[in-house]
Amino acid sequence: MSGVKFDLKPMTEKPTRRYRKGSKYDPILDEFMEEEDDLVEVHVEDKNGNYLRTQLNKRIEARKMKGVKVSVINNLCYLEKT
């Protein structure tokens, strides 16, 4: 029988989960809201448009932002003030 090395440590309680405050995508939304432009193309190195849309939509929902729309056309991500 092949052995697997392991350790068991007695615990009194499970640790609480740590949540990250904010996101690395928050500065994109902050800068967009500060600008006067109503429509911008968003490009992040090594990330495609659909991935960006998902991440930005999660942040918009978490921050309860109104009047901001994210869309993808031809794999390019756009932010729009509505």
C-alpha positions in Angstrom: 0.0 0.0 0.0 1.5 3.4 -1.0 1.6 5.8 1.8 0.5 9.4 1.7 2.2 11.9 4.1 -0.3 14.0 6.1 -0.8 15.7 9.4 -3.9 16.1 11.6 -4.1 19.1 13.8 -6.7 19.4 16.6 -8.8 22.6 16.3 -11.3 24.1 18.7 -13.3 25.9 15.9 -13.1 26.6 12.2 -11.5 29.9 11.1 -13.8 32.5 9.6 -13.5 33.1 5.9 -11.6 36.2 4.8 -13.2 38.4 2.2 -11.4 40.8 0.0 -12.6 44.4 0.2 -12.9 45.9 -3.2 -11.6 44.5 -6.4 -8.8 45.2 -8.9 -11.5 46.3 -11.3 -12.9 49.0 -9.1 -10.4 51.6 -10.4 -11.7 51.1 -13.9 -15.2 52.0 -12.8 -14.0 54.8 -10.6 -12.1 56.5 -13.4 -15.0 56.0 -15.8 -17.4 57.7 -13.5 -15.0 60.6 -13.0 -14.6 61.1 -16.8 -17.1 63.1 -18.9 -17.1 60.5 -21.7 -20.4 58.6 -21.9 -18.9 55.6 -23.8 -15.4 54.1 -23.5 -13.7 51.0 -24.7 -12.0 49.0 -21.9 -8.9 47.0 -22.5 -7.1 45.0 -19.8 -3.9 43.1 -20.7 -4.4 39.4 -21.1 -8.2 39.6 -20.5 -10.8 39.1 -23.2 -14.0 41.2 -23.5 -16.4 38.6 -22.2 -14.3 38.0 -19.1 -14.1 41.8 -18.5 -17.9 42.1 -18.9 -18.4 39.5 -16.2 -16.0 41.0 -13.7 -17.2 44.6 -14.3 -20.9 43.5 -14.0 -20.1 41.8 -10.7 -18.5 45.0 -9.3 -21.4 47.2 -10.6 -23.9 44.9 -8.9 -21.8 44.7 -5.6 -21.5 48.5 -5.5 -25.1 49.0 -6.5 -24.1 51.4 -9.2 -26.9 52.9 -11.3 -26.6 54.1 -14.9 -23.6 52.1 -16.0 -23.9 49.4 -18.7 -21.2 47.0 -19.8 -21.4 45.4 -23.3 -19.2 43.3 -25.6 -19.0 43.7 -29.3 -16.5 41.7 -31.4 -14.7 40.7 -28.1 -14.1 44.3 -27.1 -15.6 45.5 -23.9 -17.4 48.9 -23.6 -18.6 50.9 -20.6 -21.6 53.2 -21.2 -23.3 55.7 -19.0 -27.1 55.4 -19.4 
